[in-house]
């Protein structure tokens, strides 16, 4: 990369100044008079690709259309500023320009990378992709918004909107199924899961099917009565298994894990049959639990109690 230090009286460091009121077109000409505003200051808001060219330069004429095409293709991830070097001697000196075409990428008010010569389109894309973050689609943005929603109803409405942009998108449908399941809409959950193409079904799909099966069949027993039995006899392992199943059915995985972890810790019988039964049940529940923090905690304590 060329040395971008200040040359003569012209500096390539953006001086503190207000941002432009509005971004220019994606492709525009720049001169020494507006270089500060149109390149340095603008690059504080959006990457600016500076195309240094001259009318007499043959490679410049072949490179220019490629750069303009890519600027449109990247849809606003950067803008293209075209500088006629014959009319910009101070900037040419500041860039220590020895050959053109020279293409310099400015980000945050400073040059971050460059290339010289009329590179083919594929190599230019590689150059750009090193520095540009892919922009999420509208559906992806809505999906992120749904993940941060305060409740399941709000999230579901946002996800339905996202599906208008990408109908049938598997991960969006799984998000919808998860929210429907949380709301107790079991038939709707099953319908959404069944609508996902077989080749698109993954581990998350399988876990949601298992959660749906658990939610569809309430285990027998009364939670308060089982808790009373455990309080009277902490080694009432059968009560702990039943209460754990009820807690999983209600969605309280942390509390369910605690019941079976107590079995793992307390079972001192020869062969420890209840410990092994609890271990296997915990592993099954870990696979379907939607709370990653609860699973991490449960696995950690299980490992501690087994050792």
N, C-alpha and C positions, 0 to 999 in steps of 0.2 A: 504494500500500500504506500502511496506517496506520502510525503511529509506535509501535513496540513497546517503547519505553524504559520503564524502571521508573516506575510511578505509585504515589504514596503509599508504603505499607509493603509492597506486594506486588510481587515481582520475577518476570519471565518467563524468567529465566535459570536453567537447571538447576544446582542446587548439587551438588557432588560427593557422591555417595551410592551405595550398592550398587544394582545393577540388581535389578528385581523377580525373585523366584525363578521365577515362571512367567508367561507372557504371558496376559492376560485373554482373554475372548471377543472376537470381531471387532467387536461392537457393544456398548457399555456406557455407563451413566450415570456422570458425573463431577461432583464437588462441589468447593468450595474446600478441603475437608479433605484430599481425596486428589488434587488437581490436580497437585501436585509429582510424586507417584509415577506416576499414571496417564496423565499427558500428557508432562511434561518429561523425566522419567527414562525412561519407556517409549519415547519418540521417539529415544533413543540406540540402540535396538535395531530399531525398526520405525517407519516414518512414522505419525504420529497425525493424523487429520483431526478437528478440533474443530468440532462443530456447536453454535453458540450460538443458542438458541431461547427462546421463552417460551410459556406455555399460551394466552395471548390473541392470539398472532401467527398470522394466517391463512396467509401465505406460508410460515411455518415448518412448518405442518402439511402443506403440499403438498410441501415440499422434503425433509422427513425421510424419507419412504418411498423417495424416489429415492436418497438417500445410502446408506440401508441396503441397497437393491438393488445398488448399485454396489460397496459393501464386500464383499458376498458374491461378486459377479461377478469381482472382482479377486483373489479367492482368497487373502487373507492378505498382499498386497503393502502394505496399510496397514490400520489399525484405525480405528474411528469412535468418538470420545468425544462424548457428548451432554451439553451443559451448559445447565441452566435458569438463564438470566441473572437472573431475579427472585430467585434464591437465591444468587447469586454476585456481589455488588456490587463486591468488591475486584478480582476478575478482569475484570469489565466495565470498571472504571476503568483497569486496567493495559492493557487492549486498546484503550483510548480508543474504546469502542464508541458509535457514534452511531445505528446502525440495525441491525435484525435482520430476517431471519436473516443472521448473519455466520459464514462458514466459514473456518477458519484451518488451514493445514497446518504441522505441526511436524515437523522433521527434525533429528536431532543435538542435541536439547535446546532448539531455538530455532524461532520462527516463520519460515517461508521465503516464504510466499505466502498470499493470502486472496482471497475474493470476497464480495460483499454481494448479497443478494436471492435469490429462488428461480429460479435459472438452469435452463434445460432440460437434459435428460440429456446431450445431445451436447456442450454447452459444458462441462459438469462433467467429462466424459471428457477433453476437451482440456486442461482445467486439471490433472487428475491426471497425464495422460501426459507433461506437461512435466517432471514431477519423479520419476516412478516408472520404474524400469528394468524392462523386460519380464522375467519369470521364465522361464528355460529349461525346456522340457518334460523329463520323465524320460528320454526317448530322447536328447535333446540333452545332458543331463548325462552319460549313459553314453557318448555319442560323445566328449565331451571327456575323460572318464576313459580311454577307449581310446587316444586320441591321446597320452596321457602314459604309457601302459603300457610296461613295460621290454622287452617282446619281442612278436613278431608273434602267437605262440600266445595269450598273455594278452589282447592287444588283440582278437583274433578272437572269443574267448569272450565278452568284454564287448559287442562289436558284435552278436553273435547274441542276447544278452539284450535289447539296445536294439531289435532288430527285432521282438521280441514286443510292444512298445508301439506301434510304427509299422511294421507289415509293408509291405514294398514301397516304403519311403521311398527315393527315388533316391540321395541323398547317402550314406545309410547303406549301401546296396548297393554303391556305388562304394568306400566305405571297406573293406567286406568283400572286394571283388574285389582291391583293392590289397594287403591283407594276405595273401590266398591266393596272389597272384602272387609276393610276397616269399618265401613258403614253398615255391614251386615247384609248387603245385597248379594246373597249367595247365588241366586239364579243368574243374575246379570254378570257376576264374576265368572261363572262357568261358561256363559255364552261368549264372553270376550276371550277367555283362554282357548276355547274351541275354535275361535275364528282365526287364530294365528296359524299360519302355514306350518306343516310338519317340519320342514327343513329349517324353519326359523326358531323352533322350540329349543330352549337351552336349560341350563341348570336352574335359572331363576324361574322359568316356566314350571319345571318339575316341583320346585319348592312351593310355588303358589298353589299347585294342585294338591299337594300334601296339606298345606294350611287350610285349603278349602274343605278337604275331607275332614280335618279336625273340627273346623267350625260347624260343619253340617251335622255332627253327631255329638250332642252334649253328653259327657261322661256321667255315670250315675253318682249319686252322693250329694250331701249337703255340706257346703264349704265351712259353715260355722260349726257344725257337729264334728266334722273331721278335725278342724283346728282345736276343738276342745279335747278330742281324744289325744292329739299330739301333745297338748299342754299337760295332760295328765300322765302321759307316758311317751317321752321323747323317742323311745325305741319302737313305737308303733309304726313300723315301716309300711305296712299296707295302707294305713291312713295317709301317710306321706305320699305314696304313689297316687292314691286317689285324689288327694288335694292338689298335687302337682298337675295331674291331667285336667282338673277343673280350671286351674290357673292358666294353663296353656290355652284351653278353650276360650277363656275370657280375654286372652291377649297379654296377660301379665307374666311374661317369660322369666323375668328376673326372679320373681317370687317362686315360680315353679322350679327353676334351677336350684334355688336354695333348698327346697324340700328334698330333692334327690341328692344334692351334695351332702346334706346331713346324713342320708342313708350311707353314702360312700364312706363318710368319716366314721360313722358309729358302728357299722357292721363288723363285728368281731367273731362271727360264727366260723366254724371250720369250713374251709372252702369258700367262705364269704359269698354265698349265692345272691343275697340281696344287693351287695355292692356291685356285682357284675351286672345284675339286672338294671340297676340304676345307671351304671356307666353306659350300657347300650341305649337306654331310653334317652339319656342326656345327649348322646351323639346324634340320635334321630332328631331331637328337638333343636339342636344347634343348626342342623341343615335347613330348617324351615323358619327359624327365628328371623324377623326382619330387622332386629336391633343389633347392629354390629358390635356396639359397646357391651351389650349384655352377653353376647356370645363370647367375646374376648375375655370378659370377666369369668364367665362360667368355665371356659376351657382352662384358664389359668388356675382356678381353684381345684378343678378336677385333677389336673396334673399334680398339684401339690398334695392332694389327699391320697392319690394313688401311689405316690413315692414314699 
